[in-house]
């Protein structure tokens, strides 16, 4: 009921029924707000993925006008290719070692910055030093370490001066150590992100837990094992899964340091796919390799989403 000018009451306007036209229009408003994002995702993600999958099922794509349907022949060719198997093995070693080292170094430096034994000035200096690798782009990092690890570079000079080596080591040119050299560079460039994330997690742990554990007479290692690690478990799992996904897609660092060589010692799934497409012009097999990489990445993404839902 509403009041009129004469002071009398008038009946209120009834609400629109659920099936009326105004109600239907109002229900479409949220979809209107979402439509630009959905359209952008469709154009930039769904269409390219569908195109790559279609390319992987055909032969002589792009290079010829009339391609033929090949079914899963390209997948069979890729999965039986020794270069692909070597790239798969190298990628597994690269991402597993990098992720483990990122976690260990990130947690170690985060605990050093979170300790009360260091003053404010010392912590500020160490933060600047520890975060420096994160400030450089991949291109700059690749150039720096190619110069440092050159046979006539600074690293060999220091090792030779200390008597640890007798002659310069070709870190990126030796098939036995090239993969470990590239992994070391990736670890050096990526640990600051873990350090910052874990430092934030450490600063969010209540001091009451440590005080209660200290009253019970626990040692430092026991507090670390039973208080710190359980509190950081969600952050560690999330960061580890994300790092596995990010590292598996690493391309620029490998390409600008070794190019996948020598003798496929540092060949990764990303460099293998790139060479198939733009060196061999085998776009069909490159598409099949890309789909395989997508499936492997989706498995990691599934575990990440599942862990986030459990949190």
N, C-alpha and C positions, 0 to 999 in steps of 0.2 A: 504494500500500500504506500502511496506517495501523497503529499499535501499539495492541493491546488491553490491558486491565488485567492480564492474566496474562503479558504480555510477548511474546505471539505477534503476528504480523502478520496483518492482515485486508485483503482486496482493497478498493481505493478505489472509491467510487461512480462509475459511469460518467457522463460528461457527457451532458446532454440532447441528443438528435439535433437536427439543424437544422430539421426539420419538426415537431418536437413542440410541444405546447401551451405549456409554459413558455418555450421559445425565441421563439415568436411573440409572447407577451405582453411579453417583454423588448425585442423589436424595436419595439414600439409605444410604449415609454416616451418616446423623444425627441419623437414626435408629440404626446404628451400635454402636454409642456412647451410646445410651440409652439402648441397649439390656442387658448389665450386670445388670443394676439397675432393669429393668423390670423382668428379670429372677429371681433376688433375691427376689423381692416382690412377684412374683408368687409362689416361693417355700416356703417362710416364712409366707405368709399371705393368698393368695388365696387358696392354697391346704389345709392348716389346717382348714380354715373356711368351705370349702366344705365338708371336712371329718366330722367336728363336726355337720354340718347340716344333713348329711346322718346318723350319729349315732343317732341324735335326732328323726329320723323317723323310727327307728328300735328298736327291743327289744332284750335284752340279748346280747348286743354287747360286744366285747373284752373278756368277761368271758366265752363265748361259741363260738364254731367255726361256727355253722350255726345259725345266727340270723334271726329273722323273721320280716317282714315289719309290723309296728304298726301304721303307719299314724301319726295322731296328738294325739294319746292316751297319749304319754309322756307329751305333752304340757298341756293336760287337767289334768293330774295327778299333774303336778307341780303347775299350776295355782289354783288348789283347795286344795293344801297342806297348812294347817295352819302355818307350819314352814316357808314356802316360803312367805306367806302373812305377817307374822311377820317380816321377813327379809326385805321385800319390804318397810314396814312402817318404820322400824329402819333406813334403808338406806336413805329414804327420809328426815327423821329428821336429820340424821347425816350430810348429804351433804348440806342441806339448812342452818342449824345453823353454820356449819363450814365455808361455803362460805361467809355468812353475817358477821361473826366475823372476818374472814380474811380481808375483805374489810374495816371494821371499824377500826380495829387495825392497818392494814397496812397504811391506809390513815392518821390516827392520828399520828403514829410515823414518817411517811414521812413528814408531815407538821412540826413536832417538829424539825426534822433534817434540814428542809429547811428554818426555821425562821432565821432572822438576829439577834435575841436576844441572841443566843448562839455563843460563840467564836469558833475558829477552833479547839482548844484542847478539849473543851466540846463536840463538834459534833463528833470528832474522837472517844472519849470514848463511847459515846452513840451508835455510829454505831457498835462498837465491841460488846457491850452488847446486842443490839437488834438483831444482826445477829447470835449470838451464837447458837440458836436452829437449824438454818439451817446447821450448820457444823456437826451435829451428824447424824449418820445413824438411820434408823427406829429401828434396833435391840437395839442400845444403848439407844435411847429414851424410848423404852418399858421397858428396864431394870431399867433405872433411875426412871421412874415414878411408876413402881411397888414397888420399894423400898421407894419412897417418900410417896406414898399413901397406904402403908401397915398399917394395924391397929395399929402397934407399930412403925410407921414411923415418919418422921420429921413433916409432915403436921399435923397429929393428935396431936403430942406433942405441936406444936405451938398453935393450936386451943384450946387445953386443958389448956395450960398455960394462954391464954387470957380469959379463962372462957367461950368460945363460945360453947364448947361441954363438956359433962360430962364423956364420955367414947370414946374409939377409934372407928372410923367409918370404916367399910370395904367398901371402895370406889368401888372396882372392884367386890366385892362379894354380894353387895346388889342390887337386881333386880330393885329397884326404882331409884337408882342413878348411876348404872354402865354405862348406855348409856351416861349420861351427863359427867361422868368422862372421858370416852374414847374420847368424843367429845372435851372436854377441852384439852386433850393431843394433839389431832390432830390440834386444833387451835394453840396451843403453838408452835408446830413444823412447821407449814406452813405459819404463817403470815410474816416471813422475806422476802419471795419471793415477796409478794404483796407490802411490804414496799419499796423494791428496785425498783420495776417496777413503782410504783406510785411516788417515789422520782424522778426518771428520767423524768416522765411526768410533775411534778411540776417545775423542773428546765428548762423545755422546754417552759414554758408559758412566753410570752414576758412581761417585766415589764411595758411596755407602757399601757397595759390594766389595770393594777392595778393603775397606776398613773392617767389615765383618769377617772377611777371610783372614786378615792379619790378626784379629783377635783370636781366631781359632788356631793360630800358630802355624799357618801355612808358609811355605817358602815362595820365593819369587816365581820359580818355574811352576809351582802348583797354582798360584794365582793366574799365571799366564794361560795355563792349560784349562782350568775350570771356570775362569771368569772372563778373560779377554777373548779367547777363541770362540766360546759359545755366543758371546755378545756380538762378535764380528762375523759369525757364520753366514747370516743373510747377505751381508755386503761381499764377503769373499766368494760365495757361490755365484752371485750375480756378476761380479767383475770377472770371474774366471770364465763363465760361459760367454760373456760379451767379448772377452779377449780372444777366445777360441774362434769366434766368428770373424772378428776384425783381422786377426793374424792370418787366417786362412785366405783372406782376400788381399793380402799384401802383394803388391806388384811393383810399385815404383822403386822401392828400396832394392829389390832383387834385380830389376832391369838396369838400374843405374850403377850397380856395383859389379855384378858378374854376368848379367844377361842370361842367367840360367846355366852358365858354364862353370868351370871347364868340364867337358865330357859329361854334361847333364848332372854334375855333382850338386848344383843348386837349382835344378829345374823344379819349379813349383807348378801347381795346377793353373795358376793365373798366367804364368809365362808360357806354359805349354799351349793353353787356349789362344793366347795372343799370337804365338808363332804359327799355329795352324791356320789362323785367319789371315794374318797380314804378312807372313813370310812364305808360307806354302800355298796360300789362297785356297785352302780347303775349308770353305765356310760351313759345309755340312758337318764335317767331323768337329770343327770348332764349336758349332752349335750343340752337338751332342755332348762334348766335353763341358760346355757351359751348363747344360741341363743337369749333368751329373754333379757338378759343383753346387748347383742350386739345391738339389735334393739333399746333399750332405749338409749344406748350410741350414736348410729347413729343419733337419733333425736337431741340430744344435739350438735353433730358434725355438723349437717345440719344448725342449727342456728348460729354456730360459723362461718362456711364458708360463709353463707349468710351475716353476719355482716361484715366480711372481704371484701367481694365483694362490699358492699355498701360504705365502707371506700374508 
